[in-house]
């Protein structure tokens, strides 16, 4: 799928709408100056996923929230927090109750909250378009190097991978990826995006 193709532009718009929804939720809940903005979106064969993520993230000291979904189409996803971005999120999304928690529990709560909000935005759009023909569980927190985070998630049953970069602060980004078995059904439904959302 080429970047300037009609299908790619529709897919890009879908993710922009989802991230805008996540941004509104994040602003309401955290009352912080975080502003989510989709900077880039690319499509690769799944076997190129690890190499592309290494180019963007390096390979060590990463946090991630992982989501698996099934139904009309299936796949999985991770929202990945580079170390520099993770540190800023921890500093900004803070409150008195969280300061009482153990440091590891506190940090996990921050990443879980951002991950839940991100996926509520994205998957909310996808679920609406597919009339709730997909099912997904609560995202799962993971940490480690890139290979550890991807262990057990890469599968030959998926036909393509999507990688996106989301700006949270100037020079501070998050990276997300999705694997899909197919995009045909999602793209067919995405042509009706303007019937449900302001685009």
C-alpha positions in Angstrom: 0.0 0.0 0.0 1.6 3.3 -1.1 1.6 6.3 1.1 -0.3 8.4 -1.4 -2.8 5.7 -2.2 -6.5 6.2 -1.4 -6.5 3.3 1.0 -3.4 4.5 2.9 -4.9 8.0 3.3 -8.1 6.5 4.7 -6.2 4.4 7.1 -4.1 7.4 8.2 -7.3 9.4 8.8 -8.7 6.6 10.9 -5.6 6.7 13.2 -5.7 10.5 13.4 -9.3 10.4 14.5 -8.5 7.8 17.1 -5.5 9.7 18.5 -7.5 12.9 18.6 -10.1 11.1 20.7 -7.4 9.8 23.0 -5.9 13.2 23.3 -9.2 14.7 24.5 -9.6 11.9 27.1 -6.0 12.3 28.2 -6.4 16.0 28.6 -9.6 15.6 30.6 -8.2 12.9 33.0 -4.7 14.1 33.6 -5.0 17.9 33.3 -1.5 17.9 31.9 0.1 19.7 28.9 0.5 16.5 27.0 -0.7 16.8 23.4 -1.0 13.7 21.2 -0.4 14.2 17.5 0.1 11.6 14.8 3.5 12.4 13.1 3.9 9.5 10.8 2.4 6.2 9.7 4.0 3.5 7.7 3.1 0.0 6.5 5.6 -2.9 6.4 5.5 -6.7 6.0 5.4 -8.1 9.5 8.9 -9.7 9.2 10.3 -6.1 8.9 8.7 -5.0 12.2 11.6 -5.7 14.5 14.2 -3.9 12.3 12.0 -0.9 11.8 11.3 -0.6 15.6 15.0 -0.9 16.3 15.7 2.0 14.0 13.2 4.2 15.9 13.6 3.0 19.5 16.9 1.3 19.9 16.7 -2.0 21.7 16.9 -1.5 25.5 15.0 -0.1 28.5 11.5 0.1 27.0 8.0 0.1 28.5 5.0 -1.0 26.5 1.3 -1.6 26.7 0.1 -4.6 24.6 -3.3 -5.2 23.1 -4.8 -8.3 21.4 -8.0 -8.2 19.4 -10.2 -10.7 17.6 -13.4 -10.8 15.6 -14.1 -9.5 12.1 -10.4 -9.2 11.8 -7.7 -10.0 14.3 -4.2 -8.8 15.3 -2.2 -7.3 18.1 -0.6 -4.0 19.0 1.9 -2.4 21.3 2.2 1.2 22.4 5.9 1.7 23.2 7.5 4.3 25.5 11.1 5.4 24.8 13.0 6.2 28.0 13.1 9.9 27.5 9.3 10.1 26.9 8.6 7.8 29.8 10.5 10.0 32.2 8.5 13.1 31.2 5.2 11.3 31.5 6.0 10.1 35.0 6.9 13.7 36.0 3.8 15.2 34.5 1.0 12.7 35.3 1.3 12.9 39.1 -0.9 13.3 42.1 -0.8 12.8 45.8 -2.3 9.3 45.8 0.2 8.0 43.3 3.1 9.4 45.4 2.1 7.0 48.1 2.7 4.0 45.9 5.8 1.9 45.5 8.0 3.4 42.6 7.5 0.4 40.3 3.7 0.3 41.0 3.5 4.1 40.5 5.3 4.0 37.1 3.3 1.0 35.9 0.1 2.9 36.8 1.2 5.9 34.7 2.0 3.8 31.6 -1.2 1.8 32.0 -3.3 4.9 32.2 -1.8 6.4 29.0 -2.0 3.1 27.2 -5.6 2.5 28.2 -6.5 6.0 27.0 -4.6 5.6 23.7 -6.3 2.3 22.9 -9.7 3.5 24.0 -9.4 6.2 21.3 -8.1 4.0 18.5 -10.2 0.9 19.2 -13.2 3.0 19.9 -13.1 4.2 16.3 -12.4 0.8 14.9 -15.2 -0.8 17.0 -17.7 1.9 15.9 -16.8 1.4 12.2 -17.1 -2.3 12.5 -20.3 -2.0 14.5 -18.5 -3.7 17.5 -17.5 -6.7 15.4 -14.2 -7.0 17.2 -13.3 -7.9 20.8 -10.3 -6.8 22.8 -9.1 -7.2 26.4 -7.6 -4.7 28.7 -4.1 -3.8 27.5 -1.2 -5.5 29.3 1.9 -3.8 30.7 5.3 -5.1 29.6 8.9 -3.9 30.1 12.4 -5.0 28.9 14.4 -4.8 25.7 12.8 -4.8 22.3 13.3 -8.5 21.7 11.7 -9.3 25.1 8.7 -7.1 24.3 8.1 -8.7 20.9 8.7 -12.2 22.2 5.6 -14.3 21.5 3.8 -11.5 19.6 5.1 -12.0 16.1 3.2 -14.6 14.1 3.1 -15.7 10.4 -0.7 -15.5 10.5 -0.5 -11.7 10.2 -0.1 -10.3 6.7 1.0 -6.7 7.5 2.2 -4.3 10.1 1.5 -0.7 10.7 4.0 1.5 12.6 3.1 5.0 13.8 4.9 7.8 15.7 2.9 10.0 18.1 4.3 13.3 19.4 3.6 13.9 23.1 5.9 16.9 23.7 8.4 18.6 21.3 11.1 16.1 20.6 9.4 13.4 22.7 7.4 10.7 20.9 5.6 7.4 21.5 5.7 4.6 18.9 2.9 2.2 18.3 2.6 -0.8 16.0 -0.3 -3.0 14.9 -0.3 -6.4 13.1 -3.4 -7.3 11.1 -4.4 -10.5 9.4 -6.1 -8.3 6.8 -7.0 -4.7 6.3 -9.7 -5.3 3.7 -12.7 -5.3 6.1 -11.4 -2.3 8.1 -10.7 -0.3 4.9 -14.1 -1.1 3.5 -15.7 0.2 6.7 -13.4 3.2 6.9 -14.9 4.7 3.8 -17.8 5.6 6.1 -15.6 7.4 8.7 -17.3 10.8 8.1 -20.7 9.3 8.9 -19.6 8.7 12.5 -16.8 11.2 13.3 -15.8 14.8 12.4 -12.9 14.4 9.8 
